[in-house]
Amino acid sequence: MGMEDRVAGKVKQAKGKGNDVAGAAKGSVGQQIKGKVQNAVGKIQDKLGKKS
């Protein structure tokens, strides 16, 4: 379970970073916020995976 959580967390972080950058490029605050939230969720999931 731990390794799966870590991988899923890294994927969410990457998606979040992509949304954040794309939102900044388009001037979409909503997309930037979505990206920051995805990134934060990914970091938490990655840390949970490390503890398992």
C-alpha positions in Angstrom: 0.0 0.0 0.0 2.8 2.4 0.8 4.5 2.3 -2.6 1.1 2.7 -4.4 0.3 5.8 -2.3 3.7 7.3 -3.0 3.3 6.8 -6.8 -0.2 8.2 -6.8 0.9 11.1 -4.7 3.7 11.9 -7.1 1.3 11.7 -10.1 -1.1 14.1 -8.3 1.8 16.5 -7.6 2.7 16.5 -11.3 -0.9 17.1 -12.4 -1.2 19.9 -9.8 2.0 21.6 -11.0 0.8 21.3 -14.6 -2.6 22.9 -13.7 -0.9 25.6 -11.7 1.5 26.6 -14.6 -1.3 26.3 -17.2 -3.5 28.5 -15.1 -0.8 31.1 -14.7 -0.2 31.1 -18.4 -3.9 31.5 -19.2 -4.6 33.9 -16.3 -7.1 31.4 -14.8 -7.0 31.8 -11.0 -9.4 28.9 -10.6 -7.1 26.5 -12.5 -4.1 27.8 -10.4 -6.0 27.1 -7.2 -7.0 23.6 -8.4 -3.4 22.9 -9.2 -2.2 24.0 -5.8 -4.8 21.9 -4.1 -3.9 18.8 -6.2 -0.2 19.4 -5.4 -0.9 19.6 -1.7 -3.1 16.4 -1.8 -0.3 14.7 -3.6 2.3 15.7 -1.1 0.1 14.4 1.8 -0.5 11.1 0.0 3.2 10.7 -0.7 4.0 11.3 3.0 1.3 8.8 4.0 2.9 6.3 1.7 6.3 6.8 3.3 4.9 6.0 6.7 3.4 2.7 5.5 
